[in-house]
Amino acid sequence: MIPDSHSLHQPVLMNEFLQMMSPVIEAHDGKTLRYFDGTFGRGGHLKALLERHSNINALAFDQDPEAIEYGQKNFSTWLDQGRLELFQGNFSQFDVERWGHFDLMLLDLGVSSPQLDQGHRGFSFYHEGPLDMRMDNSQGITAAEIINAYSEDELNALFQELGEISRPYRVTRAIVHDRKEKPFLNTRDLAGLIERVEGWHRKGHHPATQYFLALRLSVNAELDVVENSLEKLVHGLKSKGRLAVLTFHSLEDRIVKNKFKEFAEETKDWGSAVNKKVIQAPWSEASENPRARSAKLRVFERK
């Protein structure tokens, strides 16, 4: 079971998101709009739209069964009213033939606070739990399987490419050495090894941060999913509809930036990026919510 408290998760860049959606909402002048949330999480952005605008109906995806359970329990009023539909699945499963076109869309690509805070999910190096990291824990390879099966060269490549770690060699060498005696099955076992080998160089920045990020991205194939899904989502927008994408690290942001640029080129000419300069959290939000520090928001408007 999951916690009831919505306060466990603070939606990032909420004001900026609402401002970016506002022109589309105002242009409809009270007529019904459709909103697609590809990463429901704890429903923060969706809730803000539904509370503020009675003319918005929503479809929300999330591959995490705990997120869907949370939505069914805490968004029951809108579900009963027919204003909200929940679907357990990855946003890569969006199909315009099945779900139709939308006026507003959001992808929030960060891991939610409850996922990080619940040790049994295996996302956090601060909380002890199985080395899992699957968004949908009913399918796919786990982080433990990667750590215990990949060769030293494969681990080096993974951490360099997905974690952007320039020299992971001492850590990977130690992993390969230590797993001969005992496989890595626990988050704290792996985090402890990284702490021991790397040491603490930056105040407030755990040395395992980029290693865990790389594993999470690999386990869930997150970069491939984003790159392969943006085109079909843009095609799922109505004319003048907007797709907002929140990213939390440079690799994802680079993909979104480049794909939006590609969609706007003459060969495709599907629309344009609304914000030429990426939107980031103001100091006031970043100081209160550490997750917001790395958040970046980009918005694309369909022609």
C-alpha positions as CSV (number, residue, x, y, z in Angstrom):
1,M,0.0,0.0,0.0
2,I,1.1,3.6,-0.6
3,P,0.9,6.6,1.6
4,D,-2.2,8.8,1.4
5,S,-0.4,12.1,1.9
6,H,-0.2,14.1,-1.3
7,S,2.3,16.3,0.4
8,L,5.0,13.6,0.0
9,H,5.5,14.9,-3.6
10,Q,5.9,18.5,-4.6
11,P,5.1,19.2,-8.2
12,V,7.9,21.0,-9.9
13,L,7.6,24.3,-11.9
14,M,3.8,24.3,-11.3
15,N,3.3,28.1,-12.0
16,E,5.4,28.0,-15.1
17,F,3.5,24.9,-16.4
18,L,0.2,26.6,-15.8
19,Q,1.3,29.8,-17.5
20,M,2.4,27.8,-20.6
21,M,-0.9,26.0,-20.8
22,S,-3.0,29.2,-20.2
23,P,-3.1,30.5,-23.8
24,V,-4.6,27.3,-25.0
25,I,-7.2,27.3,-22.2
26,E,-8.1,30.9,-22.7
27,A,-8.5,30.4,-26.5
28,H,-11.2,27.8,-25.9
29,D,-13.3,30.2,-23.9
30,G,-15.0,27.6,-21.7
31,K,-15.3,24.9,-24.3
32,T,-14.2,21.4,-23.3
33,L,-10.5,20.6,-23.6
34,R,-8.7,17.3,-23.4
35,Y,-5.5,16.9,-21.3
36,F,-3.1,14.0,-21.5
37,D,-0.7,13.3,-18.6
38,G,1.8,10.7,-19.7
39,T,3.4,10.5,-16.2
40,F,0.6,10.7,-13.6
41,G,2.9,10.1,-10.5
42,R,0.9,11.7,-7.7
43,G,-1.2,13.8,-10.0
44,G,0.0,17.3,-8.9
45,H,-0.1,19.1,-12.3
46,L,-3.2,17.3,-13.3
47,K,-5.0,18.2,-10.1
48,A,-4.1,21.8,-10.5
49,L,-5.7,21.9,-14.0
50,L,-8.8,20.0,-13.0
51,E,-9.4,22.2,-9.9
52,R,-8.9,25.4,-11.8
53,H,-10.8,24.5,-15.0
54,S,-14.1,22.6,-15.0
55,N,-14.0,22.3,-18.8
56,I,-10.9,20.1,-18.8
57,N,-11.2,16.3,-19.1
58,A,-8.1,14.2,-18.6
59,L,-6.4,10.9,-19.5
60,A,-3.5,9.9,-17.4
61,F,-0.9,7.2,-17.9
62,D,1.6,5.7,-15.4
63,Q,3.5,2.5,-15.6
64,D,3.9,2.4,-11.8
65,P,0.9,0.4,-10.4
66,E,1.3,2.2,-7.1
67,A,0.7,5.5,-8.9
68,I,-2.5,4.2,-10.4
69,E,-3.6,2.8,-7.1
70,Y,-3.0,6.3,-5.6
71,G,-5.0,7.9,-8.3
72,Q,-8.0,5.6,-8.0
73,K,-8.1,6.3,-4.3
74,N,-7.4,10.0,-4.2
75,F,-9.0,11.2,-7.5
76,S,-12.2,9.2,-7.2
77,T,-14.4,12.2,-7.5
78,W,-13.1,13.1,-11.0
79,L,-13.1,9.5,-12.0
80,D,-16.7,9.1,-11.0
81,Q,-17.6,12.3,-12.8
82,G,-16.0,11.0,-16.0
83,R,-13.5,13.8,-16.1
84,L,-10.5,11.5,-15.5
85,E,-9.5,8.2,-16.9
86,L,-6.4,6.3,-15.6
87,F,-4.4,3.8,-17.6
88,Q,-1.5,1.7,-16.3
89,G,1.1,1.8,-19.0
90,N,4.1,3.8,-20.3
91,F,3.4,6.9,-22.3
92,S,5.2,5.2,-25.2
93,Q,2.0,3.2,-25.5
94,F,0.0,6.3,-26.5
95,D,-1.9,5.7,-29.7
96,V,-3.8,8.5,-31.3
97,E,-6.1,6.0,-33.1
98,R,-7.2,4.6,-29.7
99,W,-7.1,7.7,-27.5
100,G,-7.7,10.6,-30.0
101,H,-6.2,14.1,-30.1
102,F,-5.5,16.4,-27.1
103,D,-5.3,20.1,-26.5
104,L,-2.7,19.8,-23.6
105,M,-0.1,17.3,-22.8
106,L,2.6,16.8,-20.1
107,L,5.5,14.5,-19.6
108,D,7.2,14.8,-16.2
109,L,10.2,12.6,-16.5
110,G,11.4,12.8,-12.9
111,V,11.2,10.0,-10.3
112,S,8.5,11.0,-7.8
113,S,9.4,11.5,-4.2
114,P,7.3,8.5,-3.0
115,Q,9.3,6.3,-5.4
116,L,12.6,7.6,-3.9
117,D,11.4,7.5,-0.3
118,Q,10.1,3.9,-0.4
119,G,13.1,1.7,0.0
120,H,11.5,-1.4,-1.5
121,R,11.5,0.3,-5.0
122,G,15.3,0.4,-5.0
123,F,15.7,3.9,-6.5
124,S,17.4,5.5,-3.6
125,F,20.9,5.2,-2.2
126,Y,19.7,6.6,1.1
127,H,17.1,4.0,1.8
128,E,17.8,0.3,2.1
129,G,16.0,-2.0,-0.2
130,P,16.3,-4.5,-3.1
131,L,18.4,-3.2,-6.0
132,D,15.4,-3.1,-8.3
133,M,14.7,0.3,-9.9
134,R,12.0,-0.9,-12.3
135,M,9.1,1.6,-12.7
136,D,6.8,-1.3,-13.4
137,N,8.2,-4.0,-11.0
138,S,6.2,-6.8,-12.8
139,Q,8.5,-6.9,-15.8
140,G,12.0,-6.2,-17.1
141,I,15.5,-6.5,-15.9
142,T,16.5,-5.2,-12.4
143,A,19.5,-3.1,-11.5
144,A,20.9,-6.0,-9.5
145,E,20.9,-8.2,-12.6
146,I,22.9,-5.5,-14.5
147,I,25.4,-5.0,-11.6
148,N,25.9,-8.7,-11.2
149,A,26.0,-9.8,-14.8
150,Y,27.6,-7.0,-16.9
151,S,31.3,-7.2,-17.6
152,E,33.6,-4.5,-16.4
153,D,33.7,-3.0,-19.9
154,E,29.9,-3.0,-20.1
155,L,29.6,-1.3,-16.7
156,N,32.2,1.3,-17.7
157,A,30.2,2.1,-20.9
158,L,26.9,2.3,-19.0
159,F,28.2,4.7,-16.4
160,Q,30.0,6.8,-18.9
161,E,27.1,7.1,-21.4
162,L,24.1,7.3,-19.1
163,G,25.7,8.6,-15.9
164,E,28.1,11.0,-17.7
165,I,30.8,9.8,-15.3
166,S,34.2,10.3,-17.0
167,R,36.2,7.8,-15.0
168,P,34.1,5.1,-13.3
169,Y,36.9,2.5,-13.6
170,R,37.8,2.2,-9.9
171,V,34.1,1.6,-9.0
172,T,33.5,-0.9,-11.7
173,R,36.7,-2.8,-10.8
174,A,35.5,-2.9,-7.2
175,I,32.1,-4.1,-8.2
176,V,33.4,-6.9,-10.3
177,H,35.8,-7.9,-7.5
178,D,33.3,-7.8,-4.7
179,R,30.5,-9.6,-6.5
180,K,32.6,-12.7,-6.8
181,E,32.3,-13.1,-3.0
182,K,28.7,-11.9,-2.7
183,P,26.2,-10.6,-5.4
184,F,24.9,-7.1,-5.0
185,L,21.2,-7.3,-4.1
186,N,20.8,-4.3,-1.8
187,T,20.9,-0.6,-2.6
188,R,23.0,0.2,0.5
189,D,25.6,-2.4,-0.4
190,L,26.2,-0.8,-3.8
191,A,26.0,2.8,-2.4
192,G,28.4,1.8,0.4
193,L,30.9,0.5,-2.1
194,I,30.7,3.7,-4.2
195,E,31.1,5.8,-1.0
196,R,34.2,3.8,0.0
197,V,35.8,3.9,-3.5
198,E,34.9,7.4,-4.6
199,G,34.7,9.3,-1.3
200,W,32.7,12.5,-0.8
201,H,34.0,15.3,-3.0
202,R,31.0,17.7,-3.3
203,K,29.1,18.8,-0.2
204,G,25.5,17.6,-0.4
205,H,26.1,15.5,-3.5
206,H,26.2,11.8,-2.8
207,P,28.9,10.0,-4.8
208,A,26.4,7.4,-5.9
209,T,24.1,9.9,-7.5
210,Q,25.2,9.5,-11.2
211,Y,25.7,5.7,-10.8
212,F,22.2,5.2,-9.6
213,L,20.9,7.5,-12.3
214,A,22.7,5.5,-15.0
215,L,21.2,2.2,-13.7
216,R,17.7,3.6,-13.5
217,L,17.9,5.0,-17.1
218,S,19.2,1.6,-18.3
219,V,16.7,-0.5,-16.4
220,N,13.7,1.4,-17.7
221,A,15.2,2.3,-21.2
222,E,14.1,5.9,-20.4
223,L,16.1,7.8,-23.0
224,D,15.0,5.5,-25.8
225,V,11.4,5.8,-24.6
226,V,11.5,9.6,-24.7
227,E,13.2,9.8,-28.0
228,N,10.8,7.3,-29.7
229,S,7.6,8.7,-28.1
230,L,7.8,12.5,-28.7
231,E,6.8,12.3,-32.4
232,K,3.7,10.3,-31.8
233,L,2.7,12.6,-28.9
234,V,3.1,15.7,-31.1
235,H,0.9,14.0,-33.7
236,G,-1.6,13.5,-30.9
237,L,-1.9,17.2,-30.4
238,K,-4.8,19.2,-31.9
239,S,-3.9,22.3,-33.9
240,K,-2.5,24.9,-31.5
241,G,-2.3,22.3,-28.8
242,R,0.8,22.2,-26.5
243,L,3.1,19.5,-25.2
244,A,5.1,20.3,-22.1
245,V,8.1,18.2,-21.1
246,L,9.8,18.4,-17.7
247,T,13.3,16.9,-17.6
248,F,15.8,16.5,-14.7
249,H,19.1,15.8,-16.3
250,S,21.1,16.9,-19.4
251,L,20.7,13.8,-21.5
252,E,16.9,13.9,-21.4
253,D,16.8,17.7,-22.0
254,R,19.2,17.4,-25.0
255,I,16.8,14.8,-26.5
256,V,13.8,17.0,-26.0
257,K,15.5,20.1,-27.3
258,N,16.8,18.4,-30.4
259,K,13.5,16.6,-31.2
260,F,11.5,19.9,-30.9
261,K,14.0,21.5,-33.2
262,E,13.6,18.7,-35.7
263,F,9.8,18.9,-35.5
264,A,10.0,22.7,-36.4
265,E,12.3,22.3,-39.4
266,E,10.9,22.9,-42.9
267,T,11.0,19.2,-43.8
268,K,8.4,18.5,-41.1
269,D,7.1,21.9,-40.0
270,W,4.8,20.5,-37.4
271,G,4.9,23.6,-35.1
272,S,7.4,25.3,-33.0
273,A,9.0,25.5,-29.5
274,V,7.1,28.0,-27.4
275,N,10.0,28.9,-25.2
276,K,13.3,29.4,-27.1
277,K,15.1,29.4,-23.8
278,V,14.6,26.6,-21.4
279,I,12.5,27.4,-18.3
280,Q,14.1,26.6,-15.0
281,A,12.9,26.9,-11.4
282,P,13.4,30.3,-9.7
283,W,15.7,30.5,-6.7
284,S,12.7,30.6,-4.3
285,E,11.4,27.2,-5.5
286,A,14.8,25.6,-5.9
287,S,15.7,26.5,-2.3
288,E,12.5,24.9,-0.9
289,N,12.4,21.9,-3.2
290,P,15.8,20.3,-4.0
291,R,14.2,18.3,-6.9
292,A,13.5,21.6,-8.7
293,R,17.1,22.6,-9.0
294,S,17.8,20.4,-12.0
295,A,14.3,20.7,-13.5
296,K,13.9,22.1,-17.1
297,L,10.7,22.8,-18.9
298,R,10.3,22.9,-22.7
299,V,7.0,23.3,-24.5
300,F,6.1,22.6,-28.2
301,E,3.0,24.0,-29.9
302,R,1.4,22.2,-32.8
303,K,0.9,24.1,-36.0
